[in-house]
Every structure is written in C-alpha cells, then in structure tokens.
Amino acid sequence: MEQERKGIAMIDVKDMTTLSTLGALVPLSVHREWLDRPVREVAVMDAEPLTGDYQAFVPGDAVFTSLGFSGGREEVVDEAIRALFQRDIACVFVKDTLPYTPSEAVVAESRRRCIPLYRYGSGLIEQIISEARALIAEDAREDRLESVVRALMDTPDGESARRALREVLPAEGGFVQAAMLSLGEGDKLVASAFKSHLSTVLDSVPARLIARFEEGIMVLLSGSDDGQLFSEGEAASLVAGFGSRSYVGLSEVLPSDLVPTALVEARAACRQAEADGVTEKPWTRMGRAGFQAVVASSALGQRACAAGLGQLAAWDEAHKGDLVASMAAYVDCGGDINQTAAMLCQHPNSLRNRLANARKALSMDAATDKELFAYLSMLYL
C-alpha cells in the first residue's frame, strides 16, 4: 500500500497502539517494520462472519473485534481474521475476553501481508473508537492545513498571494516572515509536543500560522513593519531542547504579497542548515546555495541552465573540446584565469582560448568578462 508523502505526521498502526483506552496490549503477530502502515479509519467486526460478507472493511481500516460472534471457537476466529487480512486492512485488535491464540495459518497470512495482529485489554469499544477517530480527525485537520501552506507556496507573488494569505491570516499586517523548522528525530510525539511549544511561545503574535510541512513545521508570522519578526538567535532558541539534529531556516522579512517567496526561502534555508550541520540558517546567509534553491524551484531556470550546458556539450562533441569541464573549473576558481589554468595543468593562454570558444558556443561574443562569468556561474549552480 503506497503511503503519500506527509513527512512525520501520518497516522499509522504505531499510533493506534498508543491509545490510552486499549488497556494492556499483547502482540500476536507483529514486526516493527509493519507499524508504519497508514490508518485511515477504524472499524468494528461484531457480526456473524459465516455470511462471508467482508466488503465493509477496506484498506487502511484498523479493525477491532470482541470475538463475540465466535461462540468461543478459535477456528471461527481464524476464518474471520484471515478474511480480514485478504481485505488488506491496516491491523487487527482482538479483545482478551476469549483466550484466543492465532493458528499457524493466520500467523503466516499476517506475515505474508505484513498486517499486525494484537490482543487488547478490557477497554470499552466505544471509548476506543472515539479516541481513535479523534486522532484520525486531528491528522486530517493538519493535512488540510499543510495543503493550505503548499497552495500558498505555489501561488504567484502579487495581489493573488496577498488575498490567499488573508484567507488564512485575516489579521496579516503587511509584512511576513517564514521559518521552517525540522526535527531530525522524526518522532511524531516529539513533533506534536514541539508544535504545542511553538503555539505557546508565539502566543503574543496575533497573526501567525503554525502547520506541519513535509518533515518539519512551517511557521508564518505577519507584522505591520519590515523589522525582524524572528530575530537571529531567537529562531534557533525555538528548537533548543528538541534534539541536536534540529534545524531552522529563516526567510527575509518581505511584503505580504511576496509570501510565496518567503515560504520557499524558509524551506530552502532549512534544508541548507541541515546540509551544513548548523542549527539556524537565515536566507540572507545562503550565498551560492540561495541561487541553487532559486534555480531548483523554477522549471524555467532549470531549463535555461540545461540549455546552456547543452550548448557547451555540443561544442565539445563537434570540436573534440573540453569546454564543459574547463568552464566548471573556471567557475570553481571564481573566474581567476591563472588559478584555473593551474588546476587544469594548462597554460593561461589555452584557457583564454577556451573562454573565447565558450563565448561562441553560448552566443555571447559581446559579453564582458563579468557577464560571462555570471552566466557560467548560473549554469553550474
């Protein structure tokens, strides 16, 4: 069963096992790798199974049963549970009112389909279902909020972005700043505690949005001026105490009609913080990585870079040249001809000749040295 990418937040079998209303829990056929099976609904099997009607159970169901239909016969329970497994449900919980032990055939089917089977304690089924559905409903609410953030990120900068922002932050103040926070531990309980922590810390900010996003949490603040809504160091303090592999990416403070840009900046800066192994990375300190993020977020930018590199590669093929590698070295050396020539074990005049050929290949004969270097730098981002 394919699980959609929702980072650390999808409700799964492991979440079901933490329900407080379940009582004592005994694994009858379980492997830890099966615990990430997604749970989308809860269902109860309390009807006579001999009808053979299991159409009500669908993939993603967490099924609870008191075995009241079995009359104490384990073979009847085995038949029912194997039928459930064939429906590719998420997991099965059987109540301990009967001393049921699954047969070898049931255990084999559980292993073949990677479906966990548990025995639970004396919890009331009504309370269990209520707690489980509340958990699933909260996950759905968070999923909708993440979709709002994703849609906002994909909205073009401008008046349409400002209108979209006002739908989620009616009190937006004209300027925005985004922070993407990643918890390297990847634990959902930690993430939930962290989200509550953020809500408390940022309670004094009237216009704020806190939503899970991918494998972290996106925070969007809005204020009435262009001063820092998150000061440097303050953002890093938000993740203090939540693991050494926690990271923060911080956008610039931008006019609210540039909120999509702020969200993209925060996400890219968070990824760079993780790559660099630093707790906090403001967009203003991204350097070359910022340009890489811009190109990566733009299909047009990617196509432009691919086209330029393709022109250099075509020249190499037609003239048995080495422009692609030579221009890469030229960019790495910051446009220093002598340093690049030394790196390539070539005479500086040989490199100058290759630069002249690159101008021809790229149709940039009239470009200055600075313009050529800037263009090549973009190609090799």
BELQUI-V376498 format. One record per residue. RES is the residue in three letters. PHI is phi in whole degrees, 0 to 359 (none if undefined). D_FIRST is the distance of its C-alpha to the first C-alpha in Angstrom with 2 decimals. Layout:
((RES:PHI:D_FIRST) (RES:PHI:D_FIRST))
This chain:
((MET:none:0.00) (GLU:279:3.80) (GLN:257:6.46) (GLU:293:9.71) (ARG:281:12.71) (LYS:232:14.80) (GLY:64:16.40) (ILE:269:17.49) (ALA:248:17.08) (MET:291:13.72) (ILE:289:14.20) (ASP:223:12.34) (VAL:299:13.41) (LYS:302:16.19) (ASP:297:17.61) (MET:299:17.82) (THR:289:19.83) (THR:267:22.35) (LEU:301:23.40) (SER:291:27.18) (THR:276:27.56) (LEU:283:25.71) (GLY:74:28.70) (ALA:295:28.53) (LEU:239:25.10) (VAL:240:24.94) (PRO:287:21.93) (LEU:261:21.98) (SER:201:19.02) (VAL:215:17.31) (HIS:226:16.47) (ARG:301:16.45) (GLU:289:13.45) (TRP:275:11.33) (LEU:288:12.88) (ASP:267:10.75) (ARG:297:7.92) (PRO:291:8.50) (VAL:246:11.07) (ARG:249:12.22) (GLU:199:14.94) (VAL:246:17.08) (ALA:218:18.48) (VAL:239:21.42) (MET:250:22.09) (ASP:230:25.87) (ALA:262:26.83) (GLU:298:28.11) (PRO:282:25.22) (LEU:293:27.60) (THR:291:27.18) (GLY:74:23.86) (ASP:264:22.49) (TYR:242:18.97) (GLN:295:18.00) (ALA:289:18.32) (PHE:263:15.21) (VAL:232:11.94) (PRO:307:8.25) (GLY:98:8.80) (ASP:283:12.30) (ALA:263:14.29) (VAL:257:16.83) (PHE:246:20.42) (THR:213:23.11) (SER:267:26.77) (LEU:66:27.11) (GLY:298:30.15) (PHE:282:29.52) (SER:277:29.85) (GLY:65:33.58) (GLY:82:33.08) (ARG:268:31.90) (GLU:293:29.13) (GLU:294:28.42) (VAL:290:27.57) (VAL:297:25.15) (ASP:304:23.54) (GLU:299:23.20) (ALA:293:21.61) (ILE:292:19.03) (ARG:295:18.04) (ALA:294:17.73) (LEU:296:15.43) (PHE:303:13.15) (GLN:292:13.12) (ARG:273:11.82) (ASP:58:8.50) (ILE:290:9.93) (ALA:282:9.50) (CYS:191:12.91) (VAL:228:16.41) (PHE:240:19.77) (VAL:252:22.92) (LYS:285:26.32) (ASP:274:29.03) (THR:292:31.62) (LEU:238:31.37) (PRO:282:31.46) (TYR:278:28.27) (THR:236:27.18) (PRO:295:24.18) (SER:289:25.25) (GLU:299:24.35) (ALA:294:22.34) (VAL:293:20.18) (VAL:298:19.75) (ALA:296:18.92) (GLU:292:16.19) (SER:300:14.82) (ARG:292:14.93) (ARG:296:13.54) (ARG:261:10.30) (CYS:60:10.50) (ILE:249:11.21) (PRO:290:14.26) (LEU:230:17.42) (TYR:234:20.31) (ARG:250:23.83) (TYR:247:25.11) (GLY:281:28.73) (SER:264:30.99) (GLY:296:29.44) (LEU:287:29.99) (ILE:299:26.93) (GLU:298:28.14) (GLN:291:28.33) (ILE:297:24.93) (ILE:298:23.29) (SER:297:25.46) (GLU:294:24.58) (ALA:295:20.81) (ARG:289:20.99) (ALA:296:23.35) (LEU:295:20.90) (ILE:293:18.15) (ALA:295:20.94) (GLU:295:22.14) (ASP:298:18.80) (ALA:296:18.80) (ARG:296:22.41) (GLU:296:21.72) (ASP:295:19.02) (ARG:295:21.69) (LEU:294:24.23) (GLU:297:22.20) (SER:296:21.88) (VAL:297:25.67) (VAL:297:26.33) (ARG:297:24.25) (ALA:295:26.13) (LEU:296:29.36) (MET:295:28.76) (ASP:272:28.31) (THR:283:31.47) (PRO:298:34.57) (ASP:303:37.24) (GLY:131:40.11) (GLU:298:40.94) (SER:296:37.53) (ALA:292:36.02) (ARG:296:38.72) (ARG:295:38.00) (ALA:296:34.26) (LEU:296:35.18) (ARG:294:37.55) (GLU:290:34.84) (VAL:255:33.14) (LEU:229:36.36) (PRO:303:39.25) (ALA:263:41.67) (GLU:302:40.92) (GLY:257:44.14) (GLY:108:44.31) (PHE:227:42.81) (VAL:225:39.38) (GLN:215:37.97) (ALA:245:34.36) (ALA:227:33.06) (MET:255:29.62) (LEU:241:29.11) (SER:243:26.63) (LEU:257:26.25) (GLY:298:25.64) (GLU:293:24.73) (GLY:68:21.34) (ASP:264:21.71) (LYS:291:20.80) (LEU:293:23.86) (VAL:296:26.06) (ALA:298:24.71) (SER:295:25.45) (ALA:296:28.90) (PHE:293:29.50) (LYS:296:28.79) (SER:296:31.27) (HIS:300:33.68) (LEU:297:33.59) (SER:299:34.27) (THR:289:37.28) (VAL:296:38.65) (LEU:262:38.41) (ASP:299:39.66) (SER:281:42.93) (VAL:271:41.36) (PRO:292:41.48) (ALA:249:39.18) (ARG:213:35.98) (LEU:228:32.23) (ILE:236:29.88) (ALA:218:26.17) (ARG:295:23.18) (PHE:206:22.29) (GLU:52:19.73) (GLU:256:20.37) (GLY:204:23.67) (ILE:228:25.92) (MET:258:27.99) (VAL:244:31.46) (LEU:237:33.67) (LEU:247:37.33) (SER:228:40.04) (GLY:221:43.79) (SER:266:47.10) (ASP:220:48.26) (ASP:267:47.09) (GLY:286:47.55) (GLN:297:44.75) (LEU:281:42.45) (PHE:250:40.90) (SER:276:43.61) (GLU:299:42.86) (GLY:95:42.40) (GLU:294:41.49) (ALA:297:37.93) (ALA:297:37.67) (SER:294:39.05) (LEU:295:36.09) (VAL:263:33.81) (ALA:301:36.56) (GLY:91:35.55) (PHE:247:31.78) (GLY:105:31.48) (SER:286:33.13) (ARG:256:30.12) (SER:249:30.24) (TYR:223:31.21) (VAL:229:32.66) (GLY:246:33.09) (LEU:238:35.83) (SER:278:36.70) (GLU:288:40.24) (VAL:275:41.83) (LEU:231:41.68) (PRO:303:42.90) (SER:298:40.36) (ASP:284:40.04) (LEU:250:38.47) (VAL:300:35.67) (PRO:301:32.95) (THR:297:34.84) (ALA:299:35.04) (LEU:294:31.28) (VAL:296:30.73) (GLU:299:33.51) (ALA:297:32.13) (ARG:296:28.68) (ALA:297:30.36) (ALA:293:32.89) (CYS:295:30.34) (ARG:297:28.55) (GLN:290:32.02) (ALA:301:33.05) (GLU:294:30.19) (ALA:296:31.11) (ASP:275:34.77) (GLY:72:34.22) (VAL:246:36.23) (THR:292:35.52) (GLU:230:36.56) (LYS:224:36.76) (PRO:285:38.56) (TRP:301:38.10) (THR:294:41.85) (ARG:246:41.50) (MET:285:38.72) (GLY:61:41.23) (ARG:300:39.89) (ALA:299:36.30) (GLY:295:36.84) (PHE:293:37.67) (GLN:299:34.62) (ALA:294:32.47) (VAL:297:34.36) (VAL:296:33.83) (ALA:296:30.11) (SER:272:29.70) (SER:237:31.74) (ALA:298:30.76) (LEU:295:34.50) (GLY:297:35.40) (GLN:297:32.99) (ARG:294:34.45) (ALA:296:37.96) (CYS:295:37.45) (ALA:297:35.93) (ALA:294:38.88) (GLY:297:41.46) (LEU:296:40.07) (GLY:295:39.93) (GLN:294:43.64) (LEU:294:44.54) (ALA:295:42.60) (ALA:295:44.33) (TRP:298:47.68) (ASP:302:46.92) (GLU:292:46.11) (ALA:284:49.20) (HIS:242:51.62) (LYS:54:50.21) (GLY:261:49.88) (ASP:219:47.80) (LEU:292:47.33) (VAL:300:43.62) (ALA:289:44.18) (SER:293:47.60) (MET:290:46.49) (ALA:297:43.59) (ALA:294:46.23) (TYR:298:48.51) (VAL:292:45.90) (ASP:299:45.12) (CYS:269:48.89) (GLY:69:49.22) (GLY:82:51.35) (ASP:274:54.00) (ILE:296:55.50) (ASN:296:57.31) (GLN:294:54.36) (THR:294:52.07) (ALA:300:54.71) (ALA:296:55.05) (MET:298:51.30) (LEU:270:51.34) (CYS:58:54.66) (GLN:235:56.24) (HIS:285:59.44) (PRO:307:58.99) (ASN:294:60.59) (SER:296:57.92) (LEU:292:55.26) (ARG:299:57.32) (ASN:294:57.36) (ARG:292:53.58) (LEU:297:53.32) (ALA:296:55.66) (ASN:292:53.48) (ALA:295:50.39) (ARG:301:52.31) (LYS:295:53.01) (ALA:298:49.45) (LEU:264:48.15) (SER:56:51.09) (MET:235:52.21) (ASP:301:55.82) (ALA:270:57.19) (ALA:286:54.80) (THR:285:56.27) (ASP:300:55.13) (LYS:295:53.30) (GLU:294:51.54) (LEU:296:50.49) (PHE:297:49.21) (ALA:298:47.27) (TYR:292:45.62) (LEU:298:44.83) (SER:300:43.40) (MET:295:40.96) (LEU:300:39.96) (TYR:262:39.20) (LEU:298:37.26))
